[in-house]
Amino acid sequence: MKNKENTDMKGLPEAFVEKMQGLLGEEAAEFFESYDRERSFGLRINPLKISGELPEFLRGLENIPWSEEGYYYEEAMRPGKHPFHEAGLYYIQEPSAQICAEALKPKPGEKILDLCAAPGGKSTHLAGKMGQKGLLVCNEIHPARAKILSQNVERMGIGNAVVTNMEPAGLVPVFSGFFDGIVVDAPCSGEGMFRKDENAREEWSPDHVTLCARRQDEILDCAAAMVKSGGRMVYSTCTFSPEENEGTAVRFLKRHPEFHLEHTACAQFFSEGRPEWAGGEEEVKKTVRVWPHRTRGEGHFMALFVKNGCPEEEKSREKTREKGKGKRKPVGLEEFHSFFEENLLHAEGITEGRRFVTFGDNLYLIPEEMPDLSGLKVLRAGLHLGTVKKGRMEPSHALALFLKKDQALRTVEIGTGELAEKYLRGESLPCEETLKGWVLVTCGGYSLGFGKADRGTLKNHYPKGLRRP
């Protein structure tokens, strides 16, 4: 129950209102007026799926100025209900949250970490820019949220991501000085989400702000240890609190003089950090503040740190990690190759830059750059190829969403209407009598999942846990 005595007429905590009035002065009235406006809704197309012209369903949307793949949409559009959502053509993501991957600018072939990754918006954004090349480690400390993260990585057809469920400190021994880039979207007091999330309002308190700032310091220290010399790190929050924003940045730089702040290209669309809220440190002007009364998006803060030094310092670490990689031959390779020969075309590139690993009866392709998995709690070790059963491989849903239509020997197009809805509910579908074996089911030409054809019936292999009611 919300404590009515401690909230103002907009449902905001009184202590928060007083704090923002003190910080913003005359600008506070305009800031609080933004709580009466309708929110802006955003999605981000998936370049791993879409190249060239957008599908008709997505045409006519307005671009988000600071996001290369981002678009505003009207709430009535309901893109989460369309089959294209399940096919991974886009990720529904708040517009302001799209600044992090744009600031980090990961390149194909790099090693990137999303340290606080669930539910996966920033991870999938980073993956789209990496083009299936290099290594993306997506970590989430909470098991239930890590599972959702893993599902979103699968839905978007990402083949170079490893999903871990670890405390940040537990990653440091494995990845010391390892990553070219890290995103730290830190747990925060959530003030920027008050307009859309009532729970964030109810959980807020000045003590919670202090606790979050302390936790952010600890997480950033772990992240700093995993950045290569010359590497970069994006720190972000969805709160307005200076203690968690400019204050966190200043405290970090004092503890880590090997880092410095840099301007980002997307800063042109937003406000700069406030030195007066950080002991007069002018350097925080290089950070970014997203205000809901100035921008079509929710409140955010972002800072880009770059680590000084020479990348040559990391060579000895790389040699040590190479020695630690497992040499045992995975099981299921024969079954995998048999499946490929019988069901796929033009699939030679799937294994390029990746090595096989096995977990029980499940076969994965993991990026070559990934160190030995010992000591890590891994939920998704790269691209899940399938499960070996009775001498044959049953392909995974992840493999279906990774594949393009022209890579499958047999396909069935079901459109985006009634047949697609039946498929997403797990129902069997009719197919040609001559069709037999594993079939890639597509909607609008995009992979949606697998089916198995026999005597005019396409048996549904859409995962039970994902089926619509």
Secondary structure as UniProt FT lines:
FT   HELIX           4..6
FT   TURN            9..10
FT   HELIX           14..24
FT   HELIX           25..27
FT   HELIX           28..33
FT   HELIX           34..36
FT   STRAND          41..45
FT   TURN            47..49
FT   HELIX           56..58
FT   TURN            59..60
FT   STRAND          62..63
FT   TURN            65..66
FT   TURN            68..69
FT   STRAND          70..73
FT   HELIX           75..77
FT   HELIX           79..81
FT   HELIX           83..86
FT   TURN            87..88
FT   STRAND          90..92
FT   HELIX           95..98
FT   HELIX           99..104
FT   TURN            108..109
FT   STRAND          111..114
FT   TURN            115..116
FT   TURN            118..119
FT   HELIX           121..130
FT   TURN            131..132
FT   STRAND          135..139
FT   HELIX           143..155
FT   TURN            156..157
FT   STRAND          161..164
FT   HELIX           168..175
FT   TURN            176..177
FT   STRAND          179..185
FT   HELIX           191..193
FT   TURN            194..196
FT   HELIX           198..203
FT   HELIX           206..225
FT   STRAND          227..237
FT   HELIX           242..244
FT   HELIX           246..255
FT   TURN            257..258
FT   STRAND          259..262
FT   HELIX           265..269
FT   STRAND          271..272
FT   HELIX           275..277
FT   TURN            278..280
FT   HELIX           282..286
FT   STRAND          288..290
FT   TURN            292..294
FT   STRAND          300..307
FT   HELIX           311..314
FT   HELIX           315..324
FT   TURN            331..332
FT   HELIX           333..343
FT   HELIX           348..351
FT   TURN            352..353
FT   STRAND          354..359
FT   TURN            360..361
FT   STRAND          362..367
FT   TURN            368..369
FT   TURN            374..375
FT   STRAND          378..381
FT   STRAND          383..389
FT   TURN            390..391
FT   STRAND          392..395
FT   HELIX           397..402
FT   HELIX           405..407
FT   STRAND          411..413
FT   HELIX           418..424
FT   TURN            425..426
FT   STRAND          429..430
FT   TURN            433..434
FT   STRAND          437..443
FT   TURN            444..445
FT   STRAND          446..454
FT   TURN            455..456
FT   STRAND          457..460
FT   HELIX           464..466
//
